[in-house]
Amino acid sequence: MHKSKKFLLEHLKNDVYCRLGVSKIAGVGVFALRDIAKGVHPLKTWMSNKELDIDRSELKKLPASVRKHVEMFCFYDDDKVSIPVCGMNTMNMAIYLNHSKTPNLKFKRNGNLVALCDIKKNEELTIDYDKSFGEKHIFD
């Protein structure tokens, strides 16, 4: 068997836990494809999670629809927006994690997400936005 094929099959067997789906919380959410044990990093990926800070004034040159997309899915403050270095056409499922005050995932110091408890197949994965991003989030 080709080394890359073996590596990919191992990844599928050991690292793929999630899918996107329609959320009862809000829009699209992340759901367990299979049971996830406490302590597992269910969104392990080969994609870089590194981000580049872009001055918000530079975004004004972009089409309005692209600016809205960036603001919806990227972390930002008054001065800058943190955009994945892989661009916006490559997806990181973590951007679809919905907020919960009783989350089943949390960020570790290294930026990886870890299961806080055992998560059952088809259960939605959530994080606490306030704890994860260090600010108060208010939802209508």
Backbone torsions as a table, in degrees:
resi	resn	phi	psi	omega
1	MET	NA	138.0	178.2
2	HIS	-60.4	139.8	-177.5
3	LYS	-56.5	-42.1	179.9
4	SER	-65.0	-39.4	179.0
5	LYS	-64.8	-43.0	178.5
6	LYS	-62.1	-43.9	179.5
7	PHE	-61.6	-43.5	179.8
8	LEU	-65.6	-43.2	178.5
9	LEU	-63.2	-38.2	175.8
10	GLU	-63.1	-41.6	177.8
11	HIS	-60.6	-47.1	-179.6
12	LEU	-62.7	-38.6	-179.3
13	LYS	-71.2	-42.3	-169.3
14	ASN	-104.6	-19.1	-170.3
15	ASP	-120.8	-12.1	-175.3
16	VAL	-96.4	114.5	-176.1
17	TYR	-125.2	-12.5	-166.5
18	CYS	-129.2	158.9	174.3
19	ARG	-142.5	163.2	172.6
20	LEU	-91.8	151.7	178.1
21	GLY	-162.2	176.7	178.4
22	VAL	-76.6	127.0	-175.4
23	SER	-100.3	140.5	171.9
24	LYS	-76.8	-17.9	179.5
25	ILE	-78.1	-54.6	-178.7
26	ALA	-169.4	116.6	171.0
27	GLY	54.5	-113.6	-179.2
28	VAL	-100.9	143.4	177.5
29	GLY	-137.4	175.0	178.4
30	VAL	-106.7	131.2	-176.1
31	PHE	-126.8	151.7	179.3
32	ALA	-75.2	125.1	173.6
33	LEU	-75.5	-24.9	-178.6
34	ARG	-154.1	170.6	178.4
35	ASP	-58.7	141.8	179.0
36	ILE	-122.4	123.1	-179.5
37	ALA	-78.6	149.9	175.1
38	LYS	-52.8	136.4	177.7
39	GLY	92.7	-11.4	-179.9
40	VAL	-76.5	145.9	173.9
41	HIS	-95.0	91.6	-169.6
42	PRO	-77.3	-9.6	-179.4
43	LEU	-114.7	31.5	178.0
44	LYS	-58.5	133.6	-175.4
45	THR	-141.9	159.9	174.5
46	TRP	-87.3	-14.4	-177.5
47	MET	-74.5	142.6	176.7
48	SER	-68.2	134.6	175.9
49	ASN	-97.0	8.6	-179.4
50	LYS	-68.1	148.1	-180.0
51	GLU	-126.3	157.0	177.5
52	LEU	-119.3	130.3	178.4
53	ASP	-80.5	126.5	179.2
54	ILE	-117.0	132.0	177.3
55	ASP	-61.7	133.3	-177.7
56	ARG	-57.6	-31.7	-180.0
57	SER	-63.5	-29.1	178.9
58	GLU	-70.4	-25.1	-179.3
59	LEU	-72.7	-19.0	-179.2
60	LYS	-61.3	-20.4	179.8
61	LYS	-80.8	-9.7	-178.4
62	LEU	-86.2	156.6	173.8
63	PRO	-57.6	144.4	-177.0
64	ALA	-54.6	-39.7	-178.4
65	SER	-66.5	-34.7	178.0
66	VAL	-71.3	-41.6	176.7
67	ARG	-57.9	-44.7	179.7
68	LYS	-62.1	-42.3	178.4
69	HIS	-61.2	-46.4	179.2
70	VAL	-61.3	-45.6	-179.0
71	GLU	-67.6	-28.2	179.4
72	MET	-74.5	-35.5	-171.1
73	PHE	-114.7	1.0	-179.3
74	CYS	-120.3	150.0	176.9
75	PHE	-72.5	136.4	179.7
76	TYR	-148.1	159.7	171.4
77	ASP	-132.7	-163.9	-176.6
78	ASP	-63.8	-28.6	-172.6
79	ASP	-105.1	-32.7	-170.4
80	LYS	-141.7	163.3	174.4
81	VAL	-125.6	133.2	178.4
82	SER	-95.4	111.7	-175.3
83	ILE	-111.8	134.9	179.0
84	PRO	-55.9	136.3	-179.7
85	VAL	-65.4	-18.8	178.3
86	CYS	-80.3	-3.6	178.9
87	GLY	91.2	-172.7	-176.5
88	MET	-104.4	1.8	177.3
89	ASN	-96.7	-2.2	174.5
90	THR	-109.2	132.1	-171.1
91	MET	-99.9	135.0	168.6
92	ASN	-108.7	113.7	-176.4
93	MET	-56.5	-24.0	-177.7
94	ALA	-60.1	-25.0	179.7
95	ILE	-67.8	-13.7	179.0
96	TYR	-98.4	7.0	176.5
97	LEU	-70.6	126.1	178.8
98	ASN	-87.3	163.4	-177.0
99	HIS	-83.5	142.3	172.0
100	SER	-151.2	143.2	173.9
101	LYS	-79.8	-8.8	172.9
102	THR	-125.8	68.3	-175.0
103	PRO	-71.7	160.6	174.9
104	ASN	-110.2	1.3	174.7
105	LEU	-131.0	155.6	171.1
106	LYS	-146.9	157.3	176.2
107	PHE	-82.2	135.3	170.5
108	LYS	-86.2	169.2	-179.7
109	ARG	-58.3	-30.2	-179.2
110	ASN	-80.8	1.4	178.4
111	GLY	92.2	-7.6	177.9
112	ASN	-78.2	148.8	175.1
113	LEU	-92.2	141.9	-179.6
114	VAL	-133.0	144.0	178.5
115	ALA	-72.1	128.5	179.3
116	LEU	-81.7	-16.4	-177.5
117	CYS	-156.1	173.6	172.9
118	ASP	-67.6	135.2	-178.8
119	ILE	-118.1	129.5	-177.4
120	LYS	-84.2	152.1	174.7
121	LYS	-50.0	135.8	179.1
122	ASN	76.5	-3.1	176.5
123	GLU	-74.5	143.4	178.2
124	GLU	-78.0	137.8	177.0
125	LEU	-90.9	136.1	-176.3
126	THR	-138.5	160.5	172.2
127	ILE	-131.3	160.8	173.2
128	ASP	-90.5	107.9	-177.6
129	TYR	-58.5	-38.4	-177.9
130	ASP	-62.2	-47.1	178.9
131	LYS	-72.2	-37.3	-176.8
132	SER	-69.5	-37.0	-173.6
133	PHE	-114.8	3.2	173.0
134	GLY	66.9	31.9	177.7
135	GLU	-153.5	161.4	-178.2
136	LYS	-82.8	129.0	177.5
137	HIS	-110.0	130.7	179.9
138	ILE	-116.3	129.3	-178.0
139	PHE	-116.8	140.4	179.5
140	ASP	-76.9	NA	NA
